Amino acid sequence: MILEIKVPSPGESITEVEISSLLVNNGDFVKKNQVIAEIDSDKATLEICAEASGRLFFKAKKGDTLKVGELFCIIDTSFFKKEENFLKEDKKIGNFLKEEKKEDKKIVGKKEDNFLKKKNKFNRFFIVKKLTKLRQTISEKLVEVKNKTAMLTTFNEVDMRNILYLKNKYKFSFKEKHGVKLGFMAFFVKSCIRALKNYPDINSMIDEKGKNKICFKYYDINIAVAGPKGLLVPVIRNADTLSFREIEKTIKNFSLKIKNSTSTISIDEMIGGTFTITNGGIFGSMLSTPIINPPQSAILGMHSIVERPIVKLGKIKVIPIMYLALSYDHRIIDGKEAVGFLFSIKESIENPIKFLIGSKENLNNFF
């Protein structure tokens, strides 16, 4: 029996995908539910699994772009048939294999798939590499943001001493109690939610027609996570209802999915969001102007923590400082709001017990 496997739909409005990797060889025997390939859409990566056990033959190659519903591969479930008998018995598949062998002969001597090396007489060369579907979409959206928004960026600096103190004091008990590390992101997510409540226009966006402002009364926070295939921004849903532990566990789960490929992050985990946080500090960035994640209206950029000489009460002190950046759409957010929003985050980070925890008595229970 010949089973056809067609390209699944990764999500609503997606019509085509790119074959990003083939995890088995053409003609291999596969087991039911075995992951055989990965496909990239303009939003995320999706795994394709074998729907039955048998010998598999791909209809497409790595790098090909296919329509949703198009034939991707076939599986011969006559598992114990020898290849030569299989080819005689099923002329259709036999012809397909012969055509593939002819195609293989045509590409003998060509460079590695998706690469083109060109040399000149000085033995200098360059490589032309096809952009993935995800990277193409990211590129288009970033250019669109620059062209269609009035983007400005405002900056501030934050004294990180109190956050570092709490993080170092409670990191072991927090890990033992909750099974996850206490990081900086939970503090910044909580600080952003407080600031979004104080400055609701930051938690708004302009509709597609450009005539209405949509004001969100919930707080879905995108967290930028760098992975092998680019920067992805999964969403922490209803972040205002979550504890430090729940925020850190959610972020850890996203990070494992994106970086370690233990499982594939879903489209649903990527869609939506009302505000985005990106942390260039983990790569050593001192300062940047982050680009808004469309169709949102603002994004917070965190950066590296560096000891700097700061004047406090007329005296110079060496203090761990982080520079913060808020890029915002000036069409609906005024400079006064943007500056106030960033100062609200500074307030929360510099005095987390007062603004995020409530009191010193709550500390032991809080973490």
C-alpha positions as a Markdown table, in Angstrom:
| # | Residue | x | y | z |
|---|---|---|---|---|
| 1 | Met | 0.0 | 0.0 | 0.0 |
| 2 | Ile | 1.3 | 3.5 | -0.9 |
| 3 | Leu | 0.5 | 6.2 | 1.6 |
| 4 | Glu | 0.8 | 9.9 | 0.5 |
| 5 | Ile | 1.9 | 12.5 | 3.0 |
| 6 | Lys | 1.0 | 16.0 | 2.1 |
| 7 | Val | 2.2 | 19.3 | 3.5 |
| 8 | Pro | 0.2 | 20.2 | 6.6 |
| 9 | Ser | -1.1 | 23.6 | 7.4 |
| 10 | Pro | 1.1 | 25.3 | 10.1 |
| 11 | Gly | -1.7 | 27.8 | 10.8 |
| 12 | Glu | -4.3 | 30.1 | 9.5 |
| 13 | Ser | -3.4 | 32.3 | 6.6 |
| 14 | Ile | -0.2 | 30.3 | 5.8 |
| 15 | Thr | -0.3 | 29.0 | 2.2 |
| 16 | Glu | 3.2 | 27.8 | 1.6 |
| 17 | Val | 6.2 | 26.4 | 3.5 |
| 18 | Glu | 9.9 | 25.7 | 2.9 |
| 19 | Ile | 11.6 | 22.4 | 3.5 |
| 20 | Ser | 14.2 | 23.3 | 6.0 |
| 21 | Ser | 15.6 | 19.9 | 6.8 |
| 22 | Leu | 15.2 | 16.2 | 5.9 |
| 23 | Leu | 15.9 | 14.0 | 8.9 |
| 24 | Val | 16.0 | 10.6 | 7.0 |
| 25 | Asn | 17.4 | 9.6 | 3.7 |
| 26 | Asn | 15.4 | 8.9 | 0.6 |
| 27 | Gly | 14.5 | 5.2 | 0.6 |
| 28 | Asp | 15.0 | 4.7 | 4.3 |
| 29 | Phe | 12.6 | 2.5 | 6.4 |
| 30 | Val | 10.8 | 4.7 | 9.0 |
| 31 | Lys | 8.5 | 4.0 | 11.9 |
| 32 | Lys | 5.1 | 5.4 | 12.5 |
| 33 | Asn | 5.2 | 8.8 | 14.2 |
| 34 | Gln | 9.0 | 9.2 | 13.5 |
| 35 | Val | 10.0 | 12.7 | 12.7 |
| 36 | Ile | 11.1 | 12.7 | 9.1 |
| 37 | Ala | 11.5 | 16.4 | 8.2 |
| 38 | Glu | 11.1 | 20.0 | 9.4 |
| 39 | Ile | 9.3 | 22.8 | 7.5 |
| 40 | Asp | 9.6 | 26.5 | 7.9 |
| 41 | Ser | 6.7 | 28.9 | 7.5 |
| 42 | Asp | 6.8 | 32.7 | 7.8 |
| 43 | Lys | 6.0 | 32.3 | 11.5 |
| 44 | Ala | 7.5 | 29.1 | 12.9 |
| 45 | Thr | 9.1 | 25.7 | 12.3 |
| 46 | Leu | 6.9 | 22.6 | 12.2 |
| 47 | Glu | 7.9 | 18.9 | 12.4 |
| 48 | Ile | 6.5 | 16.3 | 9.9 |
| 49 | Cys | 6.0 | 12.8 | 11.2 |
| 50 | Ala | 5.6 | 9.5 | 9.3 |
| 51 | Glu | 1.9 | 8.5 | 9.4 |
| 52 | Ala | 2.8 | 4.8 | 9.0 |
| 53 | Ser | 5.8 | 2.4 | 9.0 |
| 54 | Gly | 7.4 | 1.6 | 5.7 |
| 55 | Arg | 9.9 | 2.7 | 3.1 |
| 56 | Leu | 9.9 | 6.5 | 2.5 |
| 57 | Phe | 10.5 | 8.4 | -0.7 |
| 58 | Phe | 10.6 | 12.2 | -0.7 |
| 59 | Lys | 8.9 | 14.1 | -3.4 |
| 60 | Ala | 10.7 | 17.4 | -2.5 |
| 61 | Lys | 14.3 | 18.4 | -1.6 |
| 62 | Lys | 15.7 | 20.5 | 1.2 |
| 63 | Gly | 15.1 | 24.2 | 0.3 |
| 64 | Asp | 12.1 | 23.6 | -1.9 |
| 65 | Thr | 9.0 | 25.7 | -1.4 |
| 66 | Leu | 5.7 | 23.8 | -1.4 |
| 67 | Lys | 2.0 | 24.8 | -1.1 |
| 68 | Val | 0.0 | 23.6 | 1.8 |
| 69 | Gly | -1.7 | 20.3 | 0.8 |
| 70 | Glu | 0.9 | 19.6 | -1.9 |
| 71 | Leu | 2.5 | 16.0 | -2.0 |
| 72 | Phe | 5.6 | 15.9 | 0.2 |
| 73 | Cys | 6.5 | 12.2 | 0.3 |
| 74 | Ile | 5.2 | 8.7 | 0.0 |
| 75 | Ile | 5.5 | 5.7 | 2.2 |
| 76 | Asp | 5.4 | 2.1 | 1.0 |
| 77 | Thr | 3.9 | 0.2 | 3.8 |
| 78 | Ser | 4.8 | -3.2 | 2.2 |
| 79 | Phe | 7.6 | -3.2 | 4.7 |
| 80 | Phe | 9.3 | -6.5 | 3.9 |
| 81 | Lys | 9.4 | -6.2 | 0.1 |
| 82 | Lys | 12.8 | -6.1 | -1.4 |
| 83 | Glu | 13.6 | -2.9 | -3.3 |
| 84 | Glu | 13.9 | -4.6 | -6.7 |
| 85 | Asn | 10.5 | -6.3 | -6.4 |
| 86 | Phe | 9.0 | -3.1 | -5.1 |
| 87 | Leu | 10.2 | -1.2 | -8.1 |
| 88 | Lys | 8.8 | -3.8 | -10.5 |
| 89 | Glu | 5.5 | -4.1 | -8.7 |
| 90 | Asp | 4.8 | -0.4 | -8.5 |
| 91 | Lys | 5.7 | 1.2 | -11.8 |
| 92 | Lys | 4.7 | 4.7 | -10.6 |
| 93 | Ile | 7.2 | 4.7 | -7.8 |
| 94 | Gly | 9.8 | 3.0 | -9.9 |
| 95 | Asn | 9.6 | 5.9 | -12.5 |
| 96 | Phe | 9.8 | 8.4 | -9.7 |
| 97 | Leu | 13.0 | 6.8 | -8.4 |
| 98 | Lys | 14.5 | 6.7 | -11.9 |
| 99 | Glu | 13.7 | 10.4 | -12.4 |
| 100 | Glu | 15.4 | 11.1 | -9.1 |
| 101 | Lys | 18.5 | 9.2 | -10.1 |
| 102 | Lys | 18.7 | 11.2 | -13.3 |
| 103 | Glu | 18.3 | 14.3 | -11.3 |
| 104 | Asp | 21.1 | 13.2 | -9.0 |
| 105 | Lys | 23.4 | 12.7 | -12.1 |
| 106 | Lys | 22.6 | 16.2 | -13.3 |
| 107 | Ile | 23.8 | 17.8 | -10.0 |
| 108 | Val | 27.0 | 15.8 | -9.8 |
| 109 | Gly | 29.8 | 18.4 | -9.5 |
| 110 | Lys | 27.5 | 21.1 | -8.2 |
| 111 | Lys | 28.1 | 22.7 | -4.9 |
| 112 | Glu | 26.3 | 21.8 | -1.6 |
| 113 | Asp | 22.5 | 22.3 | -1.6 |
| 114 | Asn | 21.5 | 25.9 | -1.2 |
| 115 | Phe | 25.1 | 27.1 | -1.6 |
| 116 | Leu | 27.0 | 28.5 | -4.5 |
| 117 | Lys | 30.7 | 29.2 | -4.3 |
| 118 | Lys | 32.3 | 31.4 | -6.8 |
| 119 | Lys | 36.0 | 31.8 | -7.2 |
| 120 | Asn | 38.2 | 34.2 | -9.1 |
| 121 | Lys | 41.9 | 33.9 | -10.1 |
| 122 | Phe | 43.1 | 35.1 | -6.7 |
| 123 | Asn | 41.4 | 32.1 | -5.0 |
| 124 | Arg | 39.0 | 34.5 | -3.2 |
| 125 | Phe | 35.4 | 33.3 | -3.0 |
| 126 | Phe | 32.0 | 34.2 | -1.7 |
| 127 | Ile | 29.0 | 32.1 | -0.7 |
| 128 | Val | 25.4 | 32.8 | -1.8 |
| 129 | Lys | 23.0 | 31.2 | 0.7 |
| 130 | Lys | 19.3 | 31.1 | 0.3 |
| 131 | Leu | 17.4 | 32.9 | 3.1 |
| 132 | Thr | 15.0 | 30.6 | 5.0 |
| 133 | Lys | 11.3 | 31.4 | 4.7 |
| 134 | Leu | 11.3 | 32.6 | 8.3 |
| 135 | Arg | 14.3 | 34.9 | 7.7 |
| 136 | Gln | 12.7 | 36.3 | 4.5 |
| 137 | Thr | 9.5 | 37.2 | 6.5 |
| 138 | Ile | 11.5 | 38.7 | 9.3 |
| 139 | Ser | 13.3 | 40.9 | 6.8 |
| 140 | Glu | 10.1 | 42.0 | 5.1 |
| 141 | Lys | 8.5 | 42.9 | 8.5 |
| 142 | Leu | 11.5 | 44.8 | 9.8 |
| 143 | Val | 11.6 | 47.0 | 6.6 |
| 144 | Glu | 7.9 | 47.5 | 6.8 |
| 145 | Val | 8.2 | 48.7 | 10.4 |
| 146 | Lys | 10.8 | 51.3 | 9.3 |
| 147 | Asn | 8.6 | 52.5 | 6.4 |
| 148 | Lys | 5.2 | 52.5 | 8.1 |
| 149 | Thr | 5.8 | 53.7 | 11.6 |
| 150 | Ala | 7.2 | 56.9 | 13.1 |
| 151 | Met | 9.6 | 55.1 | 15.3 |
| 152 | Leu | 11.6 | 56.9 | 17.9 |
| 153 | Thr | 13.8 | 55.6 | 20.8 |
| 154 | Thr | 14.2 | 57.0 | 24.3 |
| 155 | Phe | 16.9 | 55.8 | 26.8 |
| 156 | Asn | 17.5 | 55.6 | 30.5 |
| 157 | Glu | 19.9 | 54.0 | 32.9 |
| 158 | Val | 19.0 | 51.7 | 35.8 |
| 159 | Asp | 20.8 | 51.0 | 39.1 |
| 160 | Met | 20.8 | 47.2 | 39.3 |
| 161 | Arg | 22.1 | 46.8 | 42.9 |
| 162 | Asn | 18.8 | 45.8 | 44.5 |
| 163 | Ile | 17.8 | 43.3 | 41.8 |
| 164 | Leu | 21.3 | 41.7 | 42.0 |
| 165 | Tyr | 21.0 | 41.5 | 45.8 |
| 166 | Leu | 17.6 | 39.8 | 45.7 |
| 167 | Lys | 18.7 | 37.5 | 42.8 |
| 168 | Asn | 21.9 | 36.4 | 44.6 |
| 169 | Lys | 20.2 | 36.0 | 48.0 |
| 170 | Tyr | 17.2 | 33.9 | 46.8 |
| 171 | Lys | 18.7 | 32.1 | 43.8 |
| 172 | Phe | 19.4 | 28.8 | 45.6 |
| 173 | Ser | 16.1 | 28.6 | 47.6 |
| 174 | Phe | 14.1 | 29.7 | 44.5 |
| 175 | Lys | 15.7 | 26.9 | 42.4 |
| 176 | Glu | 15.2 | 24.3 | 45.1 |
| 177 | Lys | 11.6 | 25.4 | 45.7 |
| 178 | His | 10.5 | 25.9 | 42.1 |
| 179 | Gly | 12.9 | 23.9 | 40.0 |
| 180 | Val | 13.9 | 26.9 | 37.9 |
| 181 | Lys | 16.4 | 29.7 | 38.2 |
| 182 | Leu | 15.5 | 33.2 | 39.3 |
| 183 | Gly | 16.5 | 35.4 | 36.4 |
| 184 | Phe | 16.2 | 39.1 | 35.5 |
| 185 | Met | 13.4 | 38.6 | 33.1 |
| 186 | Ala | 10.7 | 38.0 | 35.7 |
| 187 | Phe | 11.6 | 41.3 | 37.3 |
| 188 | Phe | 11.4 | 43.2 | 34.0 |
| 189 | Val | 8.2 | 41.5 | 32.9 |
| 190 | Lys | 6.6 | 42.5 | 36.2 |
| 191 | Ser | 8.0 | 46.1 | 35.9 |
| 192 | Cys | 6.7 | 46.4 | 32.3 |
| 193 | Ile | 3.2 | 45.3 | 33.4 |
| 194 | Arg | 3.2 | 48.0 | 36.1 |
| 195 | Ala | 4.4 | 50.6 | 33.6 |
| 196 | Leu | 1.8 | 49.5 | 30.9 |
| 197 | Lys | -1.0 | 50.0 | 33.5 |
| 198 | Asn | 0.3 | 53.5 | 34.2 |
| 199 | Tyr | 0.7 | 54.3 | 30.5 |
| 200 | Pro | -2.0 | 52.4 | 28.6 |
| 201 | Asp | -1.2 | 53.8 | 25.2 |
| 202 | Ile | 2.1 | 51.8 | 25.2 |
| 203 | Asn | -0.2 | 48.7 | 25.3 |
| 204 | Ser | -2.1 | 49.8 | 22.2 |
| 205 | Met | -1.7 | 49.5 | 18.4 |
| 206 | Ile | -3.1 | 51.1 | 15.3 |
| 207 | Asp | -5.4 | 48.9 | 13.1 |
| 208 | Glu | -4.5 | 47.8 | 9.6 |
| 209 | Lys | -6.4 | 50.7 | 8.0 |
| 210 | Gly | -4.5 | 53.2 | 10.2 |
| 211 | Lys | -7.7 | 54.9 | 11.4 |
| 212 | Asn | -8.4 | 53.3 | 14.8 |
| 213 | Lys | -6.4 | 52.7 | 18.0 |
| 214 | Ile | -6.9 | 49.4 | 19.6 |
| 215 | Cys | -6.4 | 49.6 | 23.4 |
| 216 | Phe | -5.7 | 46.2 | 25.1 |
| 217 | Lys | -6.9 | 45.6 | 28.6 |
| 218 | Tyr | -4.8 | 42.4 | 29.0 |
| 219 | Tyr | -1.1 | 42.0 | 29.0 |
| 220 | Asp | 0.4 | 39.4 | 26.6 |
| 221 | Ile | 4.2 | 39.9 | 26.7 |
| 222 | Asn | 6.5 | 38.7 | 23.9 |
| 223 | Ile | 9.9 | 37.6 | 24.9 |
| 224 | Ala | 12.6 | 37.6 | 22.2 |
| 225 | Val | 14.6 | 34.4 | 22.2 |
| 226 | Ala | 17.5 | 33.8 | 19.8 |
| 227 | Gly | 17.6 | 30.4 | 18.1 |
| 228 | Pro | 19.5 | 28.6 | 15.4 |
| 229 | Lys | 17.0 | 29.9 | 12.8 |
| 230 | Gly | 16.8 | 33.5 | 14.0 |
| 231 | Leu | 15.0 | 35.5 | 16.6 |
| 232 | Leu | 11.6 | 34.2 | 17.7 |
| 233 | Val | 9.2 | 36.1 | 20.0 |
| 234 | Pro | 6.9 | 33.7 | 21.9 |
| 235 | Val | 4.1 | 35.1 | 24.0 |
| 236 | Ile | 3.6 | 35.0 | 27.8 |
| 237 | Arg | -0.2 | 35.1 | 28.0 |
| 238 | Asn | -1.9 | 37.1 | 30.7 |
| 239 | Ala | 1.5 | 37.8 | 32.2 |
| 240 | Asp | -0.1 | 40.1 | 34.8 |
| 241 | Thr | -1.7 | 37.1 | 36.5 |
| 242 | Leu | 1.5 | 35.1 | 36.8 |
| 243 | Ser | 4.0 | 34.8 | 39.6 |
| 244 | Phe | 7.8 | 35.1 | 39.4 |
| 245 | Arg | 7.9 | 31.3 | 39.3 |
| 246 | Glu | 5.4 | 30.9 | 36.5 |
| 247 | Ile | 7.1 | 33.6 | 34.4 |
| 248 | Glu | 10.5 | 32.0 | 34.7 |
| 249 | Lys | 9.1 | 28.5 | 34.0 |
| 250 | Thr | 7.3 | 29.8 | 30.9 |
| 251 | Ile | 10.4 | 31.5 | 29.6 |
| 252 | Lys | 12.5 | 28.4 | 30.3 |
| 253 | Asn | 10.1 | 26.2 | 28.4 |
| 254 | Phe | 10.2 | 28.6 | 25.4 |
| 255 | Ser | 14.0 | 28.7 | 25.4 |
| 256 | Leu | 14.3 | 24.9 | 25.5 |
| 257 | Lys | 12.0 | 24.5 | 22.5 |
| 258 | Ile | 13.7 | 27.2 | 20.5 |
| 259 | Lys | 17.4 | 26.5 | 21.3 |
| 260 | Asn | 17.6 | 22.8 | 22.0 |
| 261 | Ser | 14.9 | 21.6 | 19.6 |
| 262 | Thr | 13.5 | 19.3 | 22.3 |
| 263 | Ser | 10.1 | 20.0 | 20.7 |
| 264 | Thr | 8.8 | 22.5 | 18.1 |
| 265 | Ile | 7.3 | 25.8 | 19.2 |
| 266 | Ser | 3.8 | 26.1 | 17.9 |
| 267 | Ile | 2.2 | 28.9 | 15.9 |
| 268 | Asp | -0.3 | 29.5 | 18.8 |
| 269 | Glu | 2.7 | 30.3 | 21.1 |
| 270 | Met | 3.9 | 32.9 | 18.6 |
| 271 | Ile | 0.7 | 34.7 | 17.6 |
| 272 | Gly | -0.4 | 37.9 | 19.3 |
| 273 | Gly | 1.2 | 39.8 | 22.1 |
| 274 | Thr | 0.7 | 43.4 | 23.1 |
| 275 | Phe | 4.3 | 44.4 | 24.1 |
| 276 | Thr | 7.8 | 43.0 | 23.5 |
| 277 | Ile | 10.9 | 42.7 | 25.6 |
| 278 | Thr | 14.3 | 41.9 | 24.0 |
| 279 | Asn | 17.5 | 41.4 | 25.9 |
| 280 | Gly | 20.7 | 42.1 | 23.9 |
| 281 | Gly | 22.6 | 42.1 | 27.1 |
| 282 | Ile | 23.0 | 38.3 | 27.0 |
| 283 | Phe | 25.2 | 38.9 | 23.9 |
| 284 | Gly | 27.2 | 41.8 | 25.5 |
| 285 | Ser | 25.3 | 44.7 | 23.9 |
| 286 | Met | 25.8 | 48.0 | 25.7 |
| 287 | Leu | 23.1 | 49.9 | 23.9 |
| 288 | Ser | 20.8 | 49.5 | 20.9 |
| 289 | Thr | 17.6 | 50.9 | 19.3 |
| 290 | Pro | 15.3 | 47.8 | 19.1 |
| 291 | Ile | 12.9 | 47.6 | 16.2 |
| 292 | Ile | 9.2 | 47.4 | 17.1 |
| 293 | Asn | 7.5 | 44.0 | 16.7 |
| 294 | Pro | 4.6 | 44.7 | 14.4 |
| 295 | Pro | 1.7 | 45.5 | 14.8 |
| 296 | Gln | 2.7 | 46.5 | 18.3 |
| 297 | Ser | 3.6 | 50.1 | 19.2 |
| 298 | Ala | 6.6 | 49.7 | 21.5 |
| 299 | Ile | 9.4 | 47.4 | 22.5 |
| 300 | Leu | 11.8 | 47.5 | 25.5 |
| 301 | Gly | 15.5 | 46.8 | 25.0 |
| 302 | Met | 17.6 | 45.4 | 27.9 |
| 303 | His | 21.4 | 45.5 | 27.8 |
| 304 | Ser | 24.5 | 44.3 | 29.6 |
| 305 | Ile | 25.1 | 45.2 | 33.2 |
| 306 | Val | 28.4 | 47.0 | 33.6 |
| 307 | Glu | 30.0 | 48.7 | 36.6 |
| 308 | Arg | 30.1 | 52.5 | 36.0 |
| 309 | Pro | 31.1 | 55.5 | 38.0 |
| 310 | Ile | 27.9 | 57.3 | 39.0 |
| 311 | Val | 27.5 | 60.5 | 41.1 |
| 312 | Lys | 25.2 | 59.8 | 44.1 |
| 313 | Leu | 24.6 | 62.6 | 46.7 |
| 314 | Gly | 27.6 | 64.4 | 45.5 |
| 315 | Lys | 29.9 | 61.4 | 45.7 |
| 316 | Ile | 31.2 | 59.1 | 43.0 |
| 317 | Lys | 30.3 | 55.5 | 43.4 |
| 318 | Val | 30.9 | 52.4 | 41.3 |
| 319 | Ile | 27.5 | 50.9 | 40.6 |
| 320 | Pro | 26.2 | 48.1 | 38.3 |
| 321 | Ile | 24.2 | 49.9 | 35.6 |
| 322 | Met | 22.0 | 48.7 | 32.8 |
| 323 | Tyr | 21.0 | 51.0 | 29.9 |
| 324 | Leu | 17.4 | 50.6 | 28.8 |
| 325 | Ala | 15.9 | 51.6 | 25.5 |
| 326 | Leu | 12.2 | 52.0 | 24.5 |
| 327 | Ser | 11.4 | 52.2 | 20.8 |
| 328 | Tyr | 7.9 | 53.5 | 20.2 |
| 329 | Asp | 5.5 | 54.5 | 17.5 |
| 330 | His | 5.2 | 58.3 | 17.7 |
| 331 | Arg | 1.9 | 58.2 | 15.8 |
| 332 | Ile | 0.0 | 57.1 | 19.0 |
| 333 | Ile | 2.6 | 57.5 | 21.7 |
| 334 | Asp | 3.9 | 60.9 | 22.8 |
| 335 | Gly | 7.4 | 61.5 | 24.0 |
| 336 | Lys | 6.1 | 62.3 | 27.5 |
| 337 | Glu | 4.4 | 58.9 | 27.8 |
| 338 | Ala | 7.4 | 57.1 | 26.5 |
| 339 | Val | 9.8 | 58.8 | 28.9 |
| 340 | Gly | 7.3 | 58.3 | 31.8 |
| 341 | Phe | 6.9 | 54.6 | 30.9 |
| 342 | Leu | 10.7 | 54.0 | 30.9 |
| 343 | Phe | 11.1 | 55.9 | 34.2 |
| 344 | Ser | 8.3 | 53.7 | 35.7 |
| 345 | Ile | 10.4 | 50.6 | 34.8 |
| 346 | Lys | 13.5 | 52.3 | 36.3 |
| 347 | Glu | 11.5 | 52.9 | 39.5 |
| 348 | Ser | 10.4 | 49.3 | 39.8 |
| 349 | Ile | 13.8 | 47.9 | 39.2 |
| 350 | Glu | 15.6 | 50.2 | 41.6 |
| 351 | Asn | 13.0 | 49.6 | 44.3 |
| 352 | Pro | 11.6 | 46.2 | 43.7 |
| 353 | Ile | 10.4 | 45.6 | 47.3 |
| 354 | Lys | 8.2 | 48.6 | 47.2 |
| 355 | Phe | 6.8 | 48.4 | 43.7 |
| 356 | Leu | 6.9 | 44.7 | 42.8 |
| 357 | Ile | 6.8 | 42.8 | 46.1 |
| 358 | Gly | 5.0 | 45.0 | 48.5 |
| 359 | Ser | 7.0 | 44.7 | 51.7 |
| 360 | Lys | 10.1 | 43.1 | 53.2 |
| 361 | Glu | 7.8 | 40.7 | 55.1 |
| 362 | Asn | 6.6 | 39.2 | 51.9 |
| 363 | Leu | 10.1 | 38.3 | 50.6 |
| 364 | Asn | 10.5 | 34.8 | 51.9 |
| 365 | Asn | 7.0 | 33.8 | 50.8 |
| 366 | Phe | 7.3 | 35.8 | 47.6 |
| 367 | Phe | 10.3 | 33.8 | 46.2 |
